[in-house]
């Protein structure tokens, strides 16, 4: 059954219909411009969205795994957390910032200090909670913060630098394309 309405020009428009009409199949989108350029733009934006999601999904384990690996290396070396954690936290922060979406940048910016703090606390507790030698929790936490600060600062600088480079490149490419 097809319901039609007069549009004032003598013609009619389909409002609802049987399975052969677009309105009955659930397609309520307004068609865009026709042509190869329009269809290519639609496909590339969908592909970019898929790529961004898949890269973000692969980046999260790396952003946690690298600092954990650095902390393990430092603990196996027998020293306090140091260069292993710093280097791996910086690499993880750079990879996360390079692969995040534009909206995801707001989640990547505050992440390095939180990730490094969590890894530091876990590594120190697992490696030897007895290192506190009878000190209170606040004193032990202060030592953890001191151990973790270089890695936090370096990783945060890396995130800001990578996002700044991405911002400058995006502005430059928009200016060059005229959009």
Residue pairs with C-beta under 8 A, 6 or more apart in sequence:
1 16
1 17
1 18
2 14
2 16
2 17
2 18
2 21
3 14
3 15
3 16
3 17
4 12
4 13
4 14
4 15
5 12
5 13
5 15
6 12
7 13
14 21
14 22
14 23
15 23
16 23
16 24
17 23
17 24
18 24
19 25
32 38
32 42
52 101
55 99
56 99
56 100
56 101
56 104
58 99
59 95
59 96
59 99
59 100
60 96
62 92
62 95
62 96
63 92
63 93
63 95
63 96
63 111
63 115
64 92
64 115
64 119
65 92
66 88
66 89
66 91
66 92
66 95
67 85
67 88
67 89
67 92
67 115
67 116
67 119
67 151
68 119
68 122
68 123
69 84
69 88
70 84
70 85
70 86
70 87
70 88
70 89
70 151
71 81
71 84
71 85
71 88
71 119
71 120
71 122
71 123
72 84
72 123
73 84
73 88
74 80
74 81
74 82
74 83
74 84
74 85
74 123
75 81
75 123
75 127
77 84
80 147
81 120
81 123
81 124
81 147
81 148
81 151
82 147
85 116
85 119
85 120
85 123
85 148
85 151
86 150
86 151
86 154
89 112
89 115
89 116
89 119
89 151
89 152
89 154
89 155
90 151
90 154
90 155
90 158
92 115
92 155
93 108
93 111
93 112
93 155
93 156
93 158
93 159
93 162
94 158
94 159
94 162
96 108
96 111
96 159
97 105
97 108
97 158
97 159
97 162
97 163
97 166
98 162
98 166
100 107
100 108
105 163
108 159
108 163
109 159
109 160
109 163
111 159
112 152
112 155
112 156
112 158
112 159
113 152
113 155
113 156
115 155
116 148
116 151
116 152
116 155
117 144
117 145
117 148
117 152
119 148
120 144
120 147
120 148
120 151
121 144
124 131
124 140
124 144
124 147
131 140
132 139
132 140
132 143
